[in-house]
Amino acid sequence: PRLITMIEHEDAEVRAAVIFAVGRIGTPPATILDTLHEVAQSDSSPKVKKEAFLVIKQTGGKERQARACVACLDDAQLQQMVITTLTELGPAAEPAKARLIEGLKDKDLYIRMYSAEALGNIGPVAADAVPAIKKLLKDDSEYVRKAAQESIKKIRQK
């Protein structure tokens, strides 16, 4: 319990270390994961946010991970890590579908590529994303084009 109260410590280094420790102790209870979700979304320190997100990713289960991803997608410092996490969640990433479709238009080629990959891994439920993904077939990046091709195949399951 004392360790958990330290998540609110004024020093960001202490908060990050506490969150790291919480993640190493084992699977935290839901109440602590809820607190970490709030921290990942709103802490002033990028390091603290990242640690909270990583603990959720490692211990939170796919549904909780997807919720944390959606909540953290606007954070430029976490965005690439969040989107790559969404590629690992498969159909559980569906709550992020609209945001992933937005990511297909991002200037960063990795965001476009991983957004396409995550949508493909969601599967047929992401069929409404196919028109946006098709636009990536003409992308300047070969990696993005390949991700778009694979994504369309997975969504159409061909």
Stockholm file with secondary structure:
# STOCKHOLM 1.0

chainA/1-158         PRLITMIEHEDAEVRAAVIFAVGRIGTPPATILDTLHEVAQSDSSPKVKKEAFLVIKQTGGKERQARACVACLDDAQLQQMVITTLTELGPAAEPAKARLIEGLKDKDLYIRMYSAEALGNIGPVAADAVPAIKKLLKDDSEYVRKAAQESIKKIRQK
#=GR chainA/1-158 SS CHHHHGGGCSCHHHHHHHHHHHHHHSCCCHHHHHHHHHHHHHCSCHHHHHHHHHHHHHHSHHHHHHHHHHHHTTCTTTHHHHHHHHHHHGGGGGGGHHHHHHHTTCSSHHHHHHHHHHHHHHCGGGGGGHHHHHHGGGCSCHHHHHHHHHHHHHHHTC
#=GC SS_cons         CHHHHGGGCSCHHHHHHHHHHHHHHSCCCHHHHHHHHHHHHHCSCHHHHHHHHHHHHHHSHHHHHHHHHHHHTTCTTTHHHHHHHHHHHGGGGGGGHHHHHHHTTCSSHHHHHHHHHHHHHHCGGGGGGHHHHHHGGGCSCHHHHHHHHHHHHHHHTC
//
